[in-house]
Amino acid sequence: MTDSNYSIENIAGILQAKLFVQNQPALISKLVIDSRSVIDPEESLFFALSGKRDGHYYIDHAYSNGIRNFVVSDENYTRTYSDANVILIDDVLSALQILSGYNRKYYHLPVLAITGSNGKTIVKEWLYQLLAADYNIVRSPKSFNSQIGVPLSVWQINEMHTLGIFEAGISREGEMDALAEIIAPTIGILTNIGEAHAEGFSSHTEKLLEKLKLFKETELFIYSPEYTAGLDENELPGKTRFSWSTKQKADLQVLFVEPIDGRNYIRALYKGEEIECLIPFSDNASLENGIICWATLLAMGYTAAQADANLEKLTLVSMRLELKNGINQCSVIDDSYSADISSLAIALDFLNLQNQHPKRTLILSDLYETGKPDEVLYAEIAALLKQKNVNRIIGIGTHISACSEAFEIESVFYENTQSFIDNFPSVHFSNETILVKGARRFEFGRISKLIVQKIHDTVLEIDLNALAGNLQFYRNKLRPGVKVMAMVKAFSYGSGSFEIANLLQYHKVDYLAVAYTDEGISLRKSGISIPIMVMSPEPSAFDAIIKHNLEPEIYNLDILRSFTTFLGENERNYPVHLKIDTGMHRLGFEEPDLKDLLLLLNESDKVKVVSVFSHLVGSEDEVHDEFTTHQLSRFTAIADEISRGLDYTFIRHISNTSGISRHPEAQFDMVRIGIGLYGFDGGLKNNRGLQTVAVLKTTITQLKHVKPNETVGYSRKGMLSEGGTIATVKIGYADGYNRKFGNGNGKMLIKGKLVPTVGVICMDMCMIDVTGLDVKTGDEVIVFNGELTIAELARQIETIPYEILTNISQRVKRVYFYE
């Protein structure tokens, strides 16, 4: 059976579910769980998954995008449309998994499965590079490794494939059973066991045993005994096993590792003989991932010489889309190292998410190893571009050029990358979003350099997936129906403006909040259409507030009178938000103001209160819990009085980031998420469960060797009593690196080592002590990341994470990553 033989009737039979046929018989090739991500609607089956957001709510949108085949659990949807086929089943997620598992079992190909705490995606992609010459491989797109991602990945298997490589990730007990059933691996790889997702398990051992369930029926299990310590031999899976280790005896026992010119030379003992390989990367994570791949090749029967030759050719894996500022007021999405139909669809979704420019352009190379004839492949891509509202395609390669007539949008084609570069002066880019998507052999990095603004060596990297994950972390704590207002004031806590707002709008937050009117105007001009509350609405900006459909916070009678007076005679029910002071004593109405407030609101219908809110003073600290309870009681009483005085309802909200995590009783109708989106919550121990969003990095400008007691920097404040090596790095107080970090108070990470500052912090640079480290000019230096956290930097200079993050200068370029 091929995927073209999956008729809607066959699928209903596989699922043992009831089918309501109201359309012509349909053949299904695509499984869809997101109504925004539709490639081929005629052959798509939409699964209305239920979670915090009910997938049935998006059936209308999927239908408007052309889908006519649905799997639902709500009987009310079985006859909603006169021309739709609907499968009714109790559990839609289970149906998705069962159907994908059926597809896996139909094709009897070997399947390699990977799980662990870290490195799954890199190991998968490197194994694809290492094995692609000998197999026709189907693999997980990007890091599709969840309860939903795995079935979508496995569904790709068809008769052309000779090997599958899939990754599986879990976050709590009981999740792996379903994934093991779907993947049914013949070869299993455990990368490692660390602290990632530890909160979902009672112990380290429980997490390990849960992950090992993936391999219970495998023929071959590849692992390091260092990560299975504490288990008996009979608790390990696999009919045969292959071990690797850097510390103890194993089938592949690493003897030593020697760094050579940015690479790692490794010698190991294998079958009683010493063998060697060269991993073309120097960092510790790549070293371990490379050893895992080495062990896998040997376990699969490759000779030591073959494995060494293949490993030396490994190339960087860029699993993230990079959003950067481009030339001529453009935004550039850089995905210049991979090109296949699955990752193209993901990249186009990210392109479609961008609203800051009126035009969308795709620069695309030939796609290889799709198994489809060119005319079919590029016709499919042309239809996809039309559906995703791409305005222009620039095709590069002989295959896509030969199929130029398939594209009905603005288009131009070049035989190769050099031809495009030669003609670059005649290709005009202005005020558009450009997606650069190319197979590695086309070296599209050369194109990116032409269209991306030169980036200062000090860069703030923003992980949009991590931000979306943090949003979901808090949503999972909310009662059904509770709305979300996301705080994007102060340049989204220093992280960006439209880049962050676009993502939040895509993930359907209900409101955004900014501090000042100009911030809201900037978002409106960038295509943000959801409601925006302005927290400090100056009277001089009232005209702009109305023009751009912004909603002001009203915090006293004077601002209410001024705004009502400013509104035109024909203005009715303009949305406003009332701020109540329940204990912050900063801004807001109090009980004595309510009589006059209600009088003003009722004597005119120019404004309408859409929300009444307050702010918790100490929600993060249990020492203030009694006061928090007092605030909630006071807020409820005041909101109730306002409600009695008005003839309509409004949204109530008081809970902030820490309020969500510590005070579920404070949720009311809506919550406001601020710093929690960026990975910080004073109410969570060590920010448990949140992901690191921002990484600030810089580079070494120069190295200097100083003698004992020579001074370093302004005012001769810095000194190495025994002499040593100083590295000057490209960050200073004008970039937001506070002068308090000077003289050893601050530390940075280089080559995995913490090094102190030396001397005072200069405007554009500072000095660090790298004595004894093997470093060179241009090496990367981490100012903060997931290891050296912003919270730790805040502790070093006795401040709070907010200040560290918001103080990062606008001259520090932001680069946005999206997987």
C-alpha positions in Angstrom: 0.0 0.0 0.0 1.2 3.5 -0.7 -0.1 6.7 0.9 -2.2 7.3 -2.3 -4.2 4.1 -1.3 -5.3 5.6 2.0 -8.9 6.4 1.1 -11.1 8.0 3.7 -13.0 4.7 3.9 -9.8 2.7 4.5 -8.7 5.1 7.3 -12.1 4.8 9.0 -11.7 1.1 8.9 -8.2 1.2 10.3 -9.4 3.4 13.2 -12.6 1.3 13.6 -14.5 4.5 13.7 -17.8 5.7 12.2 -17.5 7.6 8.9 -20.0 10.2 7.7 -19.5 10.5 4.0 -20.9 13.6 2.4 -18.3 14.2 -0.3 -16.7 12.3 -3.2 -14.4 9.5 -2.1 -11.1 11.0 -1.0 -7.5 9.8 -1.1 -5.4 11.0 1.9 -1.7 11.8 1.7 -1.3 14.6 4.3 -2.2 14.6 8.0 -2.9 18.1 9.4 -3.2 19.3 13.0 -2.8 23.0 12.4 -5.4 24.8 10.2 -2.7 27.4 9.3 -0.4 24.8 7.9 -2.1 23.3 4.8 -0.1 22.1 1.8 -2.5 20.0 -0.3 -6.0 20.5 1.1 -7.7 18.0 -1.3 -5.6 15.2 0.0 -5.4 16.4 3.7 -7.1 14.9 6.7 -7.5 17.4 9.6 -7.4 16.0 13.2 -9.3 18.2 15.6 -7.0 17.6 18.6 -8.2 18.6 22.0 -5.9 20.3 24.5 -5.8 23.7 26.1 -7.3 24.8 22.8 -9.9 22.7 21.3 -9.1 21.7 17.7 -12.8 21.7 16.8 -12.7 25.4 17.1 -10.4 25.6 14.1 -12.4 23.3 11.8 -14.0 26.4 10.1 -10.6 27.7 9.3 -9.4 24.4 8.0 -12.5 24.2 5.8 -11.9 27.7 4.5 -8.4 26.6 3.5 -9.9 23.8 1.3 -9.8 20.8 3.6 -12.8 18.5 3.3 -11.8 15.5 5.4 -11.9 15.6 9.2 -11.4 13.5 12.3 -13.5 14.7 15.2 -14.6 13.6 18.7 -17.6 16.0 18.8 -20.7 14.5 17.1 -22.0 18.0 16.4 -19.4 18.4 13.7 -20.4 15.3 11.7 -22.9 17.2 9.6 -21.6 20.8 9.8 -20.7 20.9 6.1 -22.7 19.4 3.3 -19.5 18.5 1.3 -17.2 17.2 4.0 -16.2 13.7 5.1 -16.0 13.3 8.8 -14.6 10.4 10.9 -16.1 10.4 14.5 -13.9 8.8 17.2 -13.6 9.1 21.0 -9.9 10.1 21.1 -8.5 12.2 18.1 -4.9 12.0 19.3 -5.1 8.3 19.7 -6.5 8.1 16.1 -3.6 10.1 14.8 -1.1 7.7 16.5 -2.9 4.5 15.4 -3.0 5.6 11.8 0.7 6.5 11.8 1.6 3.2 13.6 -0.4 1.3 10.9 1.6 3.0 8.2 4.9 2.1 10.0 3.9 -1.6 10.3 2.9 -1.8 6.6 6.5 -1.0 5.5 9.0 -3.5 6.7 12.0 -1.3 6.6 14.7 -1.0 9.4 14.0 2.0 11.7 16.5 3.7 13.9 15.0 5.5 16.9 16.8 8.0 19.1 15.9 9.3 22.6 17.7 11.0 25.5 17.8 14.3 27.3 20.0 16.1 24.7 21.5 15.7 21.3 18.6 13.8 19.7 18.1 16.1 16.7 21.8 16.6 16.0 22.5 12.8 16.2 19.6 12.2 13.9 20.8 14.7 11.3 24.4 13.6 11.4 23.3 9.9 11.0 21.3 11.1 8.0 24.5 12.7 6.5 26.5 9.5 7.3 24.0 7.0 6.0 22.4 8.8 3.1 24.8 7.4 0.5 23.7 3.8 1.3 20.0 4.2 2.1 16.9 6.1 1.0 16.2 7.7 4.4 12.9 9.1 5.9 13.5 11.1 9.0 11.8 13.3 11.5 11.4 16.9 10.2 13.4 19.2 12.5 12.8 18.0 16.0 9.4 16.5 15.6 9.6 14.1 18.6 6.4 14.6 20.6 3.2 12.7 21.0 2.1 14.6 17.9 5.4 15.1 16.1 6.3 11.4 16.1 3.1 10.2 14.2 3.4 13.1 11.7 7.0 12.0 11.1 6.3 8.3 10.8 3.4 9.0 8.4 6.0 10.0 5.8 7.2 6.4 5.3 6.5 5.1 1.8 7.6 2.3 -0.5 10.7 4.3 -1.7 12.4 4.3 1.7 14.9 1.8 2.9 15.7 3.3 6.3 13.8 5.4 8.9 15.5 7.6 11.5 13.1 9.1 14.1 13.6 10.8 17.4 11.3 10.6 20.4 11.1 13.0 23.3 9.0 12.7 26.5 8.4 15.0 29.5 6.5 12.7 31.9 5.8 9.1 32.9 3.6 7.1 30.6 4.3 8.9 27.3 6.8 6.6 25.8 4.5 3.6 25.3 2.6 5.2 22.5 5.7 6.4 20.8 7.3 3.0 20.9 4.2 1.5 19.4 4.3 4.0 16.5 8.0 3.9 15.7 8.6 0.2 16.4 12.4 0.6 16.1 14.8 -2.1 15.0 17.8 -0.1 16.2 17.8 2.1 19.3 20.1 4.9 20.4 20.2 6.4 23.9 22.1 9.7 23.6 22.3 10.7 27.3 20.3 11.3 30.4 20.4 14.8 32.0 18.2 17.3 33.8 16.0 18.2 30.8 12.3 17.6 31.6 13.3 16.3 35.1 10.2 17.9 36.6 7.9 15.3 35.0 9.6 12.4 36.8 10.0 11.4 40.4 13.6 10.3 40.0 16.5 10.0 37.6 15.9 6.3 37.4 12.3 6.6 36.6 13.1 9.0 33.7 15.7 6.5 32.3 13.4 3.5 32.5 10.6 5.5 30.8 12.9 6.4 27.9 14.2 2.8 27.6 10.6 1.7 26.9 11.2 2.9 23.3 13.7 0.1 22.7 12.0 -2.8 24.3 11.6 -4.7 21.0 14.8 -3.5 19.3 17.3 -5.9 17.7 20.2 -3.6 18.5 20.6 -1.1 21.4 23.4 1.5 21.4 24.2 3.3 24.6 26.8 4.4 27.1 27.0 2.6 30.5 27.7 6.0 32.0 24.1 6.9 31.4 22.5 3.6 32.4 24.3 3.4 35.8 22.2 1.8 38.5 20.4 -0.6 36.2 20.9 -4.3 36.1 22.0 -5.9 32.8 18.6 -7.6 32.5 16.9 -4.2 32.7 18.6 -3.0 29.5 16.7 -3.5 26.2 17.9 -4.9 22.9 18.5 -8.4 21.7 22.1 -7.3 21.1 23.9 -4.3 22.6 26.7 -2.0 21.6 28.3 0.2 24.3 30.5 3.2 24.1 32.3 5.1 26.9 35.0 7.7 27.6 35.5 6.4 31.2 35.2 2.6 31.3 35.4 -0.5 29.3 32.9 -0.7 26.4 32.6 -2.1 22.9 34.0 1.3 21.8 36.2 2.5 24.6 37.6 6.0 24.0 41.2 6.2 25.1 41.9 9.9 24.5 40.7 13.0 22.7 43.1 15.6 21.3 41.9 19.0 20.0 43.5 19.9 16.7 42.7 23.2 14.9 39.1 23.3 15.9 38.5 19.6 15.5 38.7 16.6 17.8 41.0 13.7 17.1 39.8 10.5 18.9 41.5 7.2 19.5 39.5 4.3 20.9 39.8 0.5 21.5 37.4 -1.6 19.4 37.5 -5.4 19.1 40.9 -5.4 20.8 42.5 -2.9 18.3 43.1 0.8 18.4 41.1 2.8 15.9 40.8 6.5 15.2 38.5 9.1 13.9 38.4 12.9 13.4 35.3 14.9 14.4 35.3 18.2 12.6 34.1 20.1 15.7 35.7 21.1 19.0 32.9 21.7 21.5 32.0 19.0 24.1 28.4 18.5 22.9 29.6 17.8 19.3 32.3 15.5 20.6 29.7 13.3 22.5 27.3 13.4 19.5 30.1 12.4 17.2 31.1 9.5 19.4 27.5 8.3 19.4 27.4 8.4 15.6 30.8 6.6 15.5 29.4 3.8 17.7 26.3 3.6 15.6 28.2 3.1 12.3 30.4 0.4 13.9 27.4 -1.3 15.4 25.7 -1.3 12.0 28.7 -3.1 10.4 30.7 -0.3 8.9 34.5 -0.8 9.1 36.6 1.5 11.2 38.1 3.0 8.1 34.7 3.6 6.5 33.4 5.2 9.7 36.4 7.5 10.0 36.2 8.6 6.4 32.5 9.5 6.8 32.7 11.2 10.2 35.5 13.6 8.9 33.0 14.9 6.4 30.3 15.9 8.9 28.9 19.4 8.5 27.2 21.8 10.8 23.5 21.2 11.3 21.4 24.4 11.4 18.1 23.3 12.8 16.9 26.8 13.4 15.5 29.5 11.1 17.3 32.8 11.7 15.4 36.0 11.4 17.7 39.0 10.8 17.6 42.6 9.7 18.3 42.9 6.0 19.3 45.5 3.5 16.8 48.2 2.3 14.4 47.8 5.3 14.0 44.0 4.7 13.7 41.1 7.1 15.7 38.0 6.2 14.8 34.5 7.3 18.0 32.5 6.8 17.5 28.7 6.3 20.4 28.4 3.9 21.7 24.9 4.8 18.8 22.5 4.1 16.0 22.1 1.6 13.4 19.4 1.6 9.6 19.6 1.2 8.8 19.1 4.9 11.2 21.8 6.1 10.1 24.1 3.3 6.6 23.9 4.6 7.8 24.8 8.1 9.9 27.7 6.8 6.9 29.0 4.8 4.7 28.9 7.9 7.3 31.1 9.7 7.5 33.4 6.6 3.7 33.7 6.7 3.9 34.6 10.4 5.8 37.8 9.5 3.5 40.8 9.0 6.0 43.7 9.1 6.4 44.0 5.4 3.8 43.9 2.5 5.8 41.6 0.3 7.1 38.0 0.8 10.0 36.6 -1.3 11.4 33.1 -1.4 14.9 32.3 -2.7 14.8 28.5 -3.3 17.3 26.1 -4.7 16.7 22.7 -6.4 15.3 20.1 -4.0 16.9 16.7 -4.1 16.0 13.2 -2.9 12.2 13.8 -2.9 11.4 10.8 -5.0 9.1 12.8 -7.1 9.5 13.8 -10.8 10.5 17.4 -11.2 7.2 18.5 -12.8 5.2 17.0 -9.9 7.5 18.4 -7.2 7.6 22.0 -8.5 3.9 22.0 -9.3 3.3 21.1 -5.7 5.7 23.8 -4.5 4.1 26.4 -6.7 0.7 25.6 -5.3 2.2 25.8 -1.8 3.6 29.2 -2.4 0.3 30.4 -3.8 -1.5 29.2 -0.7 1.1 30.8 1.7 0.7 34.1 -0.1 4.3 34.3 -1.3 4.6 37.2 -3.8 7.9 36.3 -5.5 10.2 33.3 -6.1 13.8 33.4 -7.0 14.7 29.9 -8.1 18.3 28.7 -8.3 19.3 25.5 -10.0 18.8 23.7 -13.3 15.8 21.6 -12.1 13.7 24.4 -10.7 14.6 26.6 -13.7 13.4 24.0 -16.1 10.0 24.0 -14.3 9.7 27.8 -14.2 6.3 27.8 -16.0 4.8 26.0 -12.9 5.0 29.3 -11.0 2.3 31.8 -11.6 3.7 34.4 -9.2 6.5 36.9 -9.9 9.6 34.8 -10.6 13.1 34.9 -11.8 15.5 31.9 -12.2 19.3 31.3 -12.2 21.3 28.2 -13.1 23.5 28.4 -10.0 24.3 30.5 -7.0 27.2 32.3 -8.7 24.9 33.4 -11.5 22.5 35.0 -9.0 25.5 36.7 -7.3 26.8 38.0 -10.6 23.3 39.5 -11.3 22.7 40.7 -7.8 22.9 44.4 -8.6 19.9 44.0 -10.9 17.7 42.1 -8.3 15.8 44.7 -6.2 14.9 44.0 -2.6 13.0 46.6 -0.6 10.6 46.5 2.4 10.0 42.8 2.1 10.5 39.6 4.1 12.9 37.2 2.3 13.2 33.5 3.0 16.5 32.0 1.9 16.1 28.2 1.6 18.7 26.2 0.0 20.3 22.7 -0.2 23.8 22.7 1.3 25.6 22.2 -2.0 24.3 25.5 -3.3 26.2 27.5 -0.6 23.3 29.9 0.0 25.3 31.4 2.9 26.9 33.5 0.2 23.5 34.9 -0.7 22.7 35.6 3.0 25.8 37.7 3.3 24.7 39.9 0.5 21.2 40.7 1.8 21.7 40.6 5.6 22.8 43.8 7.4 26.3 43.4 8.8 25.9 42.3 12.4 28.0 43.8 15.2 30.0 41.0 16.8 27.9 41.4 20.0 24.6 39.7 19.3 21.5 38.9 21.4 20.0 35.6 20.1 16.3 35.1 20.8 14.9 31.6 20.7 11.3 32.0 19.5 10.5 28.3 20.1 11.6 28.7 23.7 9.4 31.8 24.1 6.4 29.9 22.6 7.2 27.0 25.0 7.1 29.3 28.0 3.8 30.8 26.8 2.4 27.2 26.7 3.9 26.5 30.1 1.7 29.2 31.6 -1.3 28.4 29.5 -1.2 24.8 30.9 -1.7 26.3 34.4 -4.9 28.2 33.4 -8.5 27.2 33.8 -10.4 26.7 30.5 -11.5 30.1 29.1 -9.0 32.3 30.9 -7.6 34.8 28.5 -3.9 35.8 28.1 -2.5 39.3 27.9 1.2 39.3 26.9 3.4 42.2 28.1 5.6 43.5 25.2 6.5 46.9 26.8 10.1 48.1 26.8 10.9 46.5 23.4 9.5 43.2 24.7 11.8 43.3 27.7 14.7 44.1 25.4 14.0 41.1 23.1 12.4 42.9 20.1 9.1 44.4 19.0 7.3 43.0 16.0 9.4 39.9 16.0 8.0 38.9 19.4 4.5 40.3 18.7 4.2 38.4 15.5 4.9 35.1 17.3 2.4 36.0 20.1 -0.3 36.9 17.6 0.4 33.7 15.7 -0.1 31.7 19.0 -3.4 33.6 19.6 -2.8 35.5 22.8 -5.9 37.7 23.4 -4.2 41.0 24.2 -0.8 42.7 24.0 0.3 45.4 26.4 2.8 48.2 25.8 4.0 51.1 28.0 3.7 53.9 25.6 1.7 54.8 22.5 4.6 54.9 20.1 5.3 51.2 21.0 1.7 50.3 20.0 1.9 52.4 16.8 5.1 50.5 15.8 3.3 47.2 16.3 0.3 48.3 14.3 2.5 49.4 11.4 4.2 46.0 11.5 0.9 44.2 10.9 -0.2 43.4 14.5 -4.0 43.4 14.5 -4.9 41.9 18.0 -6.0 44.3 20.8 -3.2 46.4 22.3 -3.5 48.1 25.7 -1.4 51.2 26.3 -0.4 51.5 29.9 0.8 55.2 29.9 -1.5 57.0 27.5 -0.3 60.7 27.4 -3.0 63.2 26.4 -0.7 64.4 23.6 -1.0 60.9 22.1 -4.8 60.5 22.2 -5.1 61.2 18.5 -2.6 58.5 17.6 -4.2 56.1 20.0 -7.5 56.4 18.2 -6.0 56.4 14.7 -4.2 53.2 15.4 -7.0 51.5 17.3 -5.1 51.3 20.6 -6.8 50.9 24.0 -5.7 53.2 26.8 -5.3 52.3 30.5 -7.4 54.8 32.5 -5.9 55.2 36.0 -7.5 58.4 37.4 -10.4 60.8 36.8 -8.3 63.4 35.1 -7.1 61.1 32.3 -10.7 59.7 31.9 -12.1 63.3 31.6 -9.4 64.2 29.1 -9.8 61.2 26.9 -13.7 61.4 26.9 -13.5 65.1 26.0 -11.0 64.3 23.2 -13.3 61.7 21.6 -15.4 63.0 18.8 -19.2 63.5 19.1 -19.7 60.4 16.9 -17.4 58.2 18.9 -19.2 55.5 20.8 -18.0 52.7 23.2 -14.3 53.3 22.7 -12.5 50.5 24.6 -10.7 51.5 27.8 -9.1 49.6 30.7 -9.5 50.7 34.3 -6.5 50.4 36.6 -7.4 49.7 40.3 -4.9 50.4 43.1 -5.1 47.5 45.5 -1.7 48.1 47.3 1.0 49.0 44.7 0.3 52.7 45.3 1.7 53.6 42.0 -1.3 54.3 39.7 -5.0 53.5 39.8 -8.4 54.2 41.3 -9.2 53.5 44.9 -12.6 53.1 46.7 -13.2 56.9 47.3 -12.9 57.5 43.5 -15.6 55.0 42.5 -18.7 57.3 42.9 -17.2 59.9 40.6 -15.8 57.3 38.3 -19.2 55.6 37.8 -20.9 59.0 37.3 -18.5 59.9 34.5 -18.8 56.5 32.9 -22.6 56.5 32.9 -23.1 60.1 31.8 -21.5 59.3 28.4 -21.4 56.4 26.1 -18.2 57.5 24.4 -16.1 54.9 26.2 -16.7 51.3 27.3 -14.8 49.5 30.0 -13.5 46.3 28.5 -11.4 45.4 31.5 -10.8 46.3 35.1 -7.4 45.2 36.5 -4.9 45.6 39.2 -1.3 44.4 39.9 0.0 42.0 42.5 2.8 43.5 44.6 4.6 40.4 45.9 3.1 37.3 44.2 6.5 35.7 43.9 7.3 35.4 47.6 5.4 33.5 50.2 6.2 36.1 52.8 3.7 38.3 51.0 1.0 35.7 50.6 -1.2 37.3 53.2 -1.0 40.7 51.5 -1.7 39.0 48.1 -4.9 37.5 49.6 -5.8 41.0 50.8 -5.2 42.4 47.3 -7.4 39.8 45.8 -10.2 40.5 48.3 -9.9 44.3 47.7 -9.9 43.9 43.9 -12.9 41.6 43.9 -14.9 44.1 46.1 -14.0 47.1 43.9 -14.6 45.2 40.6 -17.9 44.1 41.9 -18.9 47.7 42.8 -18.0 48.8 39.3 -19.9 45.9 37.8 -23.0 46.9 39.8 -22.7 50.5 38.5 -22.4 49.6 34.8 -25.0 47.8 32.7 -22.5 45.5 31.0 -19.8 43.0 31.8 -16.0 43.4 31.5 -12.8 41.3 31.9 -11.2 41.1 35.3 -7.4 40.6 35.6 -4.8 41.0 38.3 -2.5 38.0 38.0 1.1 38.4 36.7 3.8 35.9 35.9 4.4 34.7 39.4 0.7 35.0 40.2 0.0 32.4 37.6 2.5 30.0 39.0 1.7 30.5 42.7 -1.9 31.8 43.0 -4.4 29.9 40.8 -7.2 31.7 42.6 -6.1 35.0 41.1 -6.7 34.0 37.5 -10.2 35.6 37.2 -11.0 36.2 33.4 -7.5 37.0 32.2 -3.8 36.9 33.3 -0.9 39.0 32.2 2.3 37.2 31.4 5.5 39.3 31.4 9.0 38.2 32.3 7.9 34.6 32.4 7.7 34.5 28.6 11.4 35.2 28.6 12.2 32.4 31.1 12.2 34.1 34.5 9.7 33.6 37.4 10.5 34.6 40.9 7.8 32.2 42.1 9.4 29.2 40.6 12.5 27.6 42.2 15.4 28.0 39.6 12.7 28.9 37.0 11.8 25.2 36.9 9.9 24.3 33.8 10.8 27.4 31.8 13.2 27.6 28.9 16.1 30.0 28.3 15.0 32.5 25.6 17.9 34.9 25.3 21.7 34.3 24.8 24.0 37.3 24.7 27.4 36.6 23.1 30.4 38.6 21.9 33.8 37.9 20.5 37.5 38.4 21.4 39.0 41.4 19.7 42.6 41.1 20.9 44.8 39.1 23.3 47.5 40.6 25.4 50.0 39.1 27.7 50.6 41.3 30.8 53.4 41.1 33.3 52.9 40.7 37.1 51.3 43.8 38.6 50.9 45.6 35.3 47.6 47.5 35.3 44.7 47.0 32.9 42.1 49.6 31.8 41.0 53.1 32.9 42.2 54.4 36.2 44.6 51.5 36.5 42.0 49.5 38.4 42.7 46.1 36.9 45.7 44.0 37.7 47.0 40.4 37.5 49.3 39.9 40.4 51.1 37.0 38.7 50.7 38.2 35.2 48.7 36.3 32.5 46.6 36.8 29.4 43.9 39.4 28.9 41.3 39.1 26.2 39.5 42.3 25.1 35.9 41.5 24.1 33.4 43.6 22.1 30.9 44.6 24.8 30.8 47.6 27.1 28.4 49.7 29.1 27.0 51.3 25.9 25.8 47.8 25.0 24.2 47.4 28.4 27.0 45.6 30.2 26.8 47.5 33.5 30.0 49.1 34.9 29.3 47.3 38.1 30.5 44.1 36.4 34.0 45.5 36.4 37.0 44.4 38.5 36.0 40.8 38.7 32.4 41.3 39.8 31.2 39.9 36.5 32.1 36.7 34.7 31.8 35.4 31.2 31.9 31.9 29.6 34.6 31.0 27.1 35.3 27.4 26.0 33.0 26.3 28.8 35.1 28.1 31.5 34.0 31.0 33.7 36.4 33.9 33.5 36.3 37.1 35.5 36.4 40.7 34.2 39.6 42.7 34.7 39.6 46.4 35.3 36.7 48.8 34.7 34.1 48.2 32.0 34.7 50.6 29.0 32.0 52.1 26.8 32.4 49.6 23.9 34.6 46.8 25.3 35.9 45.2 28.4 38.7 42.9 29.4 38.6 39.3 30.8 41.2 37.1 32.3 41.8 34.1 30.0 45.1 33.0 31.5 45.8 29.3 30.8 43.0 29.0 28.2 43.6 28.0 24.5 41.8 31.0 22.9 42.3 33.1 19.9 41.0 36.3 18.3 37.4 35.9 17.1 36.5 33.2 19.6 33.0 33.3 20.9 32.4 34.6 24.5 29.1 34.1 26.3 27.8 36.9 28.4 24.7 35.0 29.5 22.9 31.8 28.4 21.2 28.9 30.0 24.3 28.0 32.0 25.5 31.4 33.0 22.0 32.8 33.6 20.6 36.3 33.6 19.6 35.6 37.2 23.2 34.9 38.1 24.3 38.2 36.4 21.7 40.0 38.4 23.0 38.5 41.6 26.5 39.6 40.7 25.6 43.3 40.7 22.6 43.1 43.2 19.8 43.8 40.7 17.0 41.9 39.1 16.8 40.0 35.7 14.4 42.7 34.3 17.2 45.3 34.5 19.8 43.0 32.9 17.5 42.2 30.0 15.9 45.6 29.3 19.3 47.4 29.5 20.7 45.6 26.5 21.3 48.4 24.0 19.5 48.7 20.7 22.8 48.7 18.9 23.2 45.1 19.9 21.7 43.2 17.0 18.9 40.8 17.7 18.9 37.5 15.8 15.7 35.4 16.1 15.7 31.6 15.8 12.7 29.5 15.0 12.8 25.7 14.7 
